[in-house]
Amino acid sequence: MKKIILAFLIFTSSLFAQEVIDKIVAVVDNEVILKSELDFQTFIFASQRRLDPSNPKLRKQILNKMIEDKLVYAEAVLDSVEVSDEEVQAQIDRLVNFYIQQYGSKEKLEEAYGMSLEKIKREMREDTRKNLMAETLKNKKFATVDVTRREVEKFYETYKDSLGQIPEKFKIAHIFINPKSGERLKKKAREFAQALLDSLKNGADFAELAKKYSDDPGSAAAGGDLGFVKRGVFYPEFESVAFALKKNEISKVIESPVGFHIIQLLERRGETIHTRHILIKPKSDAQADIKAIELLTEIRDSILSGVNSFCYYAKKYSDDKQTAANCGVLGTFEVGQLDKPLLDQIYKLKEGEIGFPKRLNLGGGEYGFHIVKLIKHIPAHSPDINRDYDELKKLAEFKKREELFKKWIKELKEKIYWEIRA
């Protein structure tokens, strides 16, 4: 979540910077830091902590952090660090979901930046790639930092009076069902897309069909027009077809992770294409919702009856593929990390109990249903070297990484050109 918030600030400030007359406050290698970017990040940092954004010491602290980020990116370039288009797209999707939650809706996000969601995603791509490159290099250097038992004990003895309480935590798992994942709904969406394609073949106007039926709100109002886009921006399934089309040619119905597309190539300039599309997404309905709830109820009853384990059903049925392979385990969370509907469910459970099916809103109008299992409830308590050894070890590792990182940044400052101009 911290990485997502940091990326949110960087992206937001970069868009903000485009709309004002700026001056350069720092240069790092081939990158610049603008005054508007520094102003914005200082304002956000100060607002979250109720500090004075005009405080010179605070501005200096934020500027130094921004310089460090640029230094790491510059080193990543020198080390030829690469990240895949799939990694970039996955991070963009995570960030966009976070932005939508922050603004309250996709429409409010689009209104705030004066551009469609698709254009926001395109604007994000370069900064997201840079951030991932820097993060990849940091992980390569510091992710494997370890500490000995003696180092943990020394850390505990040094800082135990200032560590405060270990907060209340919950270890939870879930089985998630996406009502749209059923073959019936996918078949229905594909058949509707095919019907639209047949209409196009019979002379229907592409733009009018896109405006009326496309489920891509970022392009539908413009007749499905996606503008000129470089290779690597769209889903691979989309690109492989779009780049193979001839000018004005219309594709067959093709499937991507977001639904079914009909694509028309309007123009191509080398590795840049100008396309428009009609997107039809599988749409949930009352019948699909009921089936999802019924399936989860049957799974819960089977677990309680001892037919098979929660882990077995998570691996077999959960549409949350990231957690399914790990028996549905979501992780261990503090109270403040859980939204109220989920927290309300968990507070009603005892360790080992499984809740009834509940709706899970994912943001952007997306949702599904899940059952949650409370694996462990850890009440708030004072840190203890034996009971909380794993958590104290993580804190000790974090401090060690911070010390090594500071040393590395000092080396980078001697190696890579940087200058403060503020």
Residue, then its C-alpha position, 0 to 999 in steps of 0.5 A: m500500500k505504501k508503494i501504491i501511495l508513493a506512486f499515486l503522489i508521483f503520478t498526481s504531481s506529474l500531471f499537476a506539473q503539466e498545467v502550471i508554469d514551472k521551474i527546475v529545482a533539482v537535476v539528477d542525471n537526465e531527470v529533472i524535478l520541478k517546483s510544482e512537483l516539490d510543492f505538491q508532494t510537500f503539500i500532500f505529506a504535510s496535509q497527512r501529518r498536519l504539518d506546515p507545508s511552507n516549513p523550509k526543513l520539511r521542503k528540504q526533506i521532501l526534496n532529498k527524498m525525491i532526489e534519492d528516488k531519481l538517483v535509484y532510477a538512474e542507477a537502474v538505467l545504468d544497470s540495464v534493469e528491465v521490467s516487462d510490459e505485463e508488470v507495468q500494466a499490472q501495476i497501472d491496474r492496481l494504481v488505477n483501482f487505488y485512485i478510483q477509491q481515493y476519488g470515489s468513482k471513475e467519473k470523479l477521477e476523470e473529471a479531476y484530471g480532465m481526461s478519460l481513464e484510458k488516457i490517464k493510464r497512457e500518461m501513467r505508463e512512463d512514470t510507472r515503468k521508471n518506478l518499477m525499475a527503481e523498485t526492482l533494483k532496490n529489491k535486488k540489492f536489499a530484499t535478501v537482507d537478513v539479521t541474526r537472532r543476536e541482532v534481533e535481541k540487540f534491536y529489541e533491547t535498544y528500542k523496546d521502550s519506544l516500540g509501543q504496542i503491537p496492534e490488534k491483528f487478524k490473519i484471514a483467508h477467503i474464497f472469492i467468486n466473480p459472477k462474471s467469470g461464468e461461461r454463460l455470461k462470457k458466451k452471451a457477451r461474445e455473441f453480442a459482440q459478434a452481432l455488432l460485428d455482423s451489423l458493421k459488415n452490413g454497413a452500420d456506422f462504427a462510431e455510432l455503435a461504439k457510442k451506444y454499446s461500448d463498455d469502455p467509457g474512456s473511448a465510447a463517447a469518442g466513437g471508440d477512438l483510442g488515438f495514437v498509441k505506441r506498442g506496449v500500451f494495450y493488452p497483448e491479445f489486443e495488440s497482436v491483432a491491431f498491429a496485423l490489421k490493414k488500414n480501415e480493416i475491422s478485426k474479428v471478435i477478439e478476447s482480452p482480460v477485460g472482455f471482447h473487442i472489435i478493432q478497426l485500424l485507422e492509421r499506422r506510423g511505424e510502431t504507433i497505431h491509431t485505432r478505435h474499438i468496441l468493447i463488450k464486457p461480460k455483465s453480471d445479472a441477478q441469476a449469476d449473483i444468485k449462483a455465486i452465492e449458492l456456490l459459496t454457501e455449498i462450499r461453506d456447508s461442505i467445509l463445516s461438514g468435513v467433506n474437504s478443507f477450506c484450502y482445497y476449495a480455495k484452490k479449486y474454486s476461488d477466482d482470486k488467483q493470487t491467493a487461491a494457490n496459497c489456500g486463499v490466505l489474504g494475510t495478516f492485517e491490522v484493524g486500520q488496514l481493513d475496510k468496515p464491511l470486512l472488519d464487521q464480518i471478522y469481529k463476529l468470527k472466532e478463530g477457525e470460523i467461516g462467515f456467510p457469503k458477502r458481497l465484496n466491492l472492488g472499486g470501479g463498479e466491479y464486485g464479487f462474493h466471498i466467504v471469509k475465514l478467521i485463521k488467527h486473532i492477535p489482540a493488541h499487546s506490548p512487544d515480547i521477544n519470544r511471542d513477537y520474534d517474527e515481527l521484531k525480526k522484520l523491524a530489525e531487518f527494516k532498520k538494517r536495510e535503511e542503514l544500508f540504503k543510506k550508505w548506498i545513496k551516499e555512494l550514488k551521490e558521489k557517482i551520479y551527477w545531481e544538483i539542487r537549483a532551488 
